[in-house]
Amino acid sequence: MSVKTIAVIGAGTMGRGIAHAAAFGRYNTVLEDISRPMLEQAVAWIRQSFDEGVAKGKVEASVRDKALSLISTASNVEEAIRDADLIIEAVPEELEMKLELFTIFDKFAKTGTIFASNTSSLSITDFTDVTVSRDRCIGMHFFNPVPKMKLIELVRTPHTSDATVAACREVAGRMGKEVVIVNEAPGFITTRINALIGNEAFNMLEAGVASPEDIDKALKLGLNHPMGPFELVDLVGLDVRLNILEYLHRTLGEKYRPNSLLRQYVQEGRLGRKTGRGVYDYSQQSAAEKKA
Ligand SMILES: NC(=O)c1ccc[n+]([C@@H]2O[C@H](COP(=O)([O-])OP(=O)(O)OC[C@H]3O[C@@H](n4cnc5c(N)ncnc54)[C@H](O)[C@@H]3O)[C@@H](O)[C@H]2O)c1
């Protein structure tokens, strides 16, 4: 299986980063989003990311120019996937939405196309069992921000063929990423461990064991984590983390029961940097700092 064209469905936080990586890997890259403004923002973001890379001396100007020339947009899913050898789905973490898209992929993609999902927690078979091409379905779990993060978890289902895994491994290599292979399980490796660490941090905060600042400091300086669990959840979104924990609780059991303080913060609208307040208060910060 030789991949030449990659379609990325969903141009939000992850989809635009994946399109950036695909173009960087010299693939014809077609980006699509149900929202036109989102698609336009995504293309501007990709251009800006490449420009910043060039300004910092990390990307050659010729690499940027080539990558940007390879990116196009499509106005609907059928058009986006028509010539794709690999489709990477990056729409919100909702099973129904993914089910619907994989049904469309199966109906309209050309024979032999690989269908990948960037889901961060769902079991791939929950929405790939609808396709007749189950051997060509796989999880490709990228990390945020995609241009900077080196890992892709390749999640293989019991039906995923070796050829599919090999093709995705090659794509990851050209994108400049490393892979780990995970046999399908909710939360894979990283989301599952991260959810437990993050939940335990909330358990400790709720029990008054230490302040958020000291819990974050302890994990950074004592355990060498690059970010503390509260800094991280504020970046990812408390609502996103709660959804993941609820799913892991349903599928893997009691150990993953979401902490009640986390639930309370979400109910209060304290969703993290994106709402100006999560565990920490960002209301006094500039727009640029909130995004950082
Ligand atoms: N944000 C993260 O840190 C992160 C990390 C790894 C994986 N993920 C996973 O990646 C996926 C996307 O997450 P995100 O954070 O980029 O979400 P997001 O909300 O930023 O972007 C999703 C995009 O999908 C678009 N969309 C919705 N329905 C669509 C449809 N039917 N067709 C085309 N586009 C559609 C939306 O308009 C939006 O632009 C989720 O499955 C999430 O779990 C997220």
The ligand as a Gaussian input file, in Angstrom:
#p B3LYP/6-31G(d) Opt

LIG

0 1
 N       -7.449000      18.202000      21.547000
 C       -6.561000      17.284000      21.901000
 O       -5.638000      17.550000      22.696000
 C       -6.645000      15.884000      21.313000
 C       -5.506000      15.067000      21.369000
 C       -5.547000      13.811000      20.760000
 C       -6.714000      13.374000      20.146000
 N       -7.814000      14.176000      20.147000
 C       -9.020000      13.674000      19.457000
 O       -9.060000      14.283000      18.176000
 C      -10.436000      14.432000      17.763000
 C      -10.676000      15.885000      17.436000
 O      -10.421000      16.664000      18.585000
 P      -10.122000      18.231000      18.484000
 O       -9.606000      18.643000      19.813000
 O       -9.347000      18.544000      17.265000
 O      -11.624000      18.786000      18.292000
 P      -12.070000      20.231000      17.796000
 O      -13.412000      20.456000      18.385000
 O      -10.993000      21.242000      17.992000
 O      -12.229000      20.033000      16.197000
 C      -13.179000      19.201000      15.626000
 C      -13.528000      19.782000      14.262000
 O      -14.388000      18.851000      13.595000
 C      -15.342000      19.593000      12.861000
 N      -16.461000      18.704000      12.556000
 C      -17.500000      18.340000      13.342000
 N      -18.296000      17.458000      12.693000
 C      -17.740000      17.263000      11.461000
 C      -18.085000      16.482000      10.340000
 N      -19.162000      15.696000      10.335000
 N      -17.297000      16.539000       9.244000
 C      -16.219000      17.343000       9.207000
 N      -15.837000      18.117000      10.269000
 C      -16.584000      18.066000      11.364000
 C      -15.676000      20.772000      13.753000
 O      -16.227000      21.851000      13.015000
 C      -14.297000      21.107000      14.333000
 O      -13.607000      22.066000      13.565000
 C      -11.284000      13.884000      18.907000
 O      -11.598000      12.564000      18.652000
 C      -10.340000      13.992000      20.109000
 O      -10.646000      13.044000      21.106000
 C       -7.806000      15.423000      20.703000

